[in-house]
């Protein structure tokens, strides 16, 4: 499995945790890279933007995963182009994962495949969400004539993974994960020579997720809950020990930590130490605009 100098990046992440900006890391013009647009959680995250990611393929920003608060500016700072985006994969419809979608699409619009979860009593389906947001009678109706959307809704009640997209040595599958009463998806992207999965927000209670990500080269985890979390946070988010156990059980090559809610280096280091006690592989601490070669 591949490594990317985790000790160095861990040190840089700790030094920059309280900073308002992160070191920009430009992606390469060949190969596959993950660029983190936002590495923060829903609350105060030490200046980090909320969740959002780009997958670059041969210098082109082909895929976007989530579009949380603050990712619009990061999208442009990264040099991404909405015209190049083939797939927008939304994990769920909390604002810290979806709020900046209209801002990224504005003003150019375009043609996109958008995937997301089916709905529930508490949340609309991805189709209804986009209609309410950017439909002819939506909040941002001005975008409606500029958008050509193909929408794929993934049934969160399905017990098997759903294929979202397959093209040019890229295969994308999605699988439901437990995140309280919030319909939520994890995504797995398989390229010719590498693979990466996004665990999304989840409490780690469904062992089917381990099978879904088994053997991937990279696993992006969302570290919001601390080991002593209780109540709603514990119902929604996996504890560090659970993340470590899942990564070890799935035999993933490397863990990338994102969706970080810790506001001090000490809080983050405590959770990372627990993960390391359960998972022996390399760990990279995500930073906004960090680009990781896959």
N, C-alpha and C positions, 0 to 999 in steps of 0.2 A: 504493500500500500504506500501511497505517496505521503510525504510530510512537507511542511512549509515553515520550518524553524519556529515551532510553537513557543519555545522559551523566550525568544526575542520578542515575538508579537505579544506574548503575555505581559512582558515588562512594559512595552510601549503602551498597551491598553491601560495598565494600571496608572502610568504616568499621566495619561490623557483623560482619565475617567471624569475628572472634575472640570475639564476644559470645555469651552463653548464650541470649539471647532476641532476637527480631527485631521490628521495628515492625509492628504489626497494621494491615492495610489492609482495611477492610470493603468487601465487594462491593456493587454497586448493585442496585436493585430492578427494573431493566429492562435489556434487552439481554443479551449473553452475556459472561461473564467466566471467566477461568482463575484459580483460587486454588491456590497451591502449599502443600500441607500439609507436605511434607518435601522439602528441596532438597539433602540430603546423600547421600553414598555409603555403601558398606558398612562402612568403618572409621571412624577418628577424622575427623570432618568439621567440626570447629570449633563444635560445639554444634548443628549442624543435625539435624533428624529425617531419617529415611530416606525413600525415594521415596513420594510420594502426592500426588494432585491431585484437585481438584473442578472440575467445569464447572457454573457457575450459569447458569440461563436464566430471565430475568424474576424474579430474586430467589429462585429455588428451586434447591436443590442436587440437580440431576437425575442427574449422572454422576460416578462416582468411578473414577479410574485409579490402580491400585496402592494398597497399604496396608502400607507398610513400618513398621519399628520407630519408635515415637514419633508416628505419625499419629493414633492414637486421641484423644489429648489435643488435638491440633491440630484435628481434626474438630469437636470440641465448642467449642473456642475460636472457630472460624470461624462458629459458629451454624448449622452444618449439621444436618439432621434425617434419620435413616436411613429414616423413612417416605417421604421425598421421592425417595430414590434409585431410579431406574429401572434403571440399568445399572452393574455393577461390572466394569471391564475390567482383568484382570490380564495384565501383559506376560509374566511368567515367575514361577517358584516359588522363587527365592532369598529368604531371610528378609527382606532389606532391601526387598522389594517385596510381601510377602504376609503377614508374621508377625502383623500386628495385625487381620487380618480378623475373628477371633472376638471380639476385644475391642470392635471397633466395632459388631458385631451384638448383643453382650450388653448388657443383658438382654432387650431388646424383641423381637429377631428381626424377621421380616417376609418379604415376598415380593420376590424380586430375580431379575433376569437377570444371570448371571455368565458372562463369557467368559474363555477362556484357551487355552493351547496343548495340543495332543495330547502324549503322553508319549514317553519314550525309555527305553533301558536304565538311564539314570542318574536319570531324573525321572519321577514319575507323571503321568498325564494330568490335566487339570483336574477331570474327574469323579472320578477316584480320589483326588486330593488333597482334595477337599471331603468325600468319604466318610470318608477317614482322619481328617480334622480335625473334622467336625461331623456325621457320620453317626450312626446309631443305635448303632454299636459304635465310634465314633470317639473321639479324645482329648477332645473337648468334646461328648460325647453329650447333655449337658444342653441343648444348643442345638437338637438334632434336631427335637423336637416344635414348636419355635418358628419353624422355617425352612421356607419354601416357595420352593425354588430351581428356576429354569429355567436349565439349563447349556448353553452353546454352546462346543463344542471346535473350535478352528481347526486344521486340518491343516497342520503346519509343513513338510510335504513338498510342499504345493501350490505351483505356480509362479505362481498368480494370487491377487489379493486376494480375501478372503471378506467378504461383507456380514454384519454382526453384528446390526444394528438399523436400522430406518427408521421415523420417526414425527414428525409435526408439524414439518416442515422440518429434521429432524435425520437425517443419514445417517452411519452408522458402519461403517467397513471396517477389516479387520486384514490384516496381511501378515507372514510370517515374516522374521526378520532373524538374521544369524549372530552367535552369542554363545557361542563354543566349542561344548561338547557340551550346552548348556542350551537346550531348546526355548523360543523367545522370539518375541514378537509386537511389531510396531509398530502403532499405531492412528492412523486419520485420521477426524476429525469434521468434517462439513460442515453448516453452518447456512445459513439463508436468505441472510445477507449476509457471512459470514466462514467461515474454515476454519482448523483447527489439527491438527497431527500430533505424535504422541509417538514419538520415535525409539527409545526404550528403550535398554537396554544392548546394544551391538553393536560389532563390530570394523570395520564399514564396508567389508567386502570384497565385498558383493553389489550390483552396479549396479542391480538391480531395485528397490532401495529408493529410488533417485533418481527413478525413474518413478512410484513409489507416492506420493511426497510432492510431486511437481512442481507448482509454482505455489501451494502453500498460503500463507495469509497469515502463519501462525506455525508455527515448528518448535521443539519442545522437545527439546534434546539433553542427553545424559548425559555430563558431562565428568569421567571418572575417570582415564583414562590420560594421562600426560604425553608430551611429544614423544620423550623418550629411554626410554620404557618398553620392557621386554623381558619374555620369559617369559610366564607365565600372564596377566599384566595386558594385554600386547600382543595375546595371542590372544583375549581377551574384549572389550577396549574399544578404540574408535577413538582415534587420536591427534588432537590439536587440528588439525593440518593436514588430516587426513582429514575431520573435521567441517566445516571451512571449505570444502574442495573440494566436499563433498556439498551443502552449503547453497547454494553458488554455482551448481553444475551444475543443481540443482533449481529455481533461481530463486525461492526462498522469500522472503516479504516481510520476515520478522524472525525472528531466532534468540533463543530463551530458554534460558539455560544453567542446568542443574540437575544433581542427582546429583553434587554437587561434593565431591571428596575432598581438595582442597587445604586444608592446615591453617594457611597464612599468606597474607596478601594478596599477597606477592611471588610465591609459587608460582602463585596464581590468575592474577595479572596476566601472568605469563610465558606461560601457556597461552592467555589471551585475546588477547594480542598476536599469537600465531601464527595464531589463527582469523581475526583482522582482516586479516592478510596474505593470506588466501585468499578472504575473504568481505567484500564492501564494504557490506552492508546493516546495519541497526541491530541491536544486541545488548543484551539485558537480562540481568542477572545475577540469578538467582532467589534469593529469601529465603523462609524459612518464613512462611506466612500472607500473603505478598504477593498482591494481587489485581490482575489485569491485564485491562483492558477490551479485548475482541476486536472 
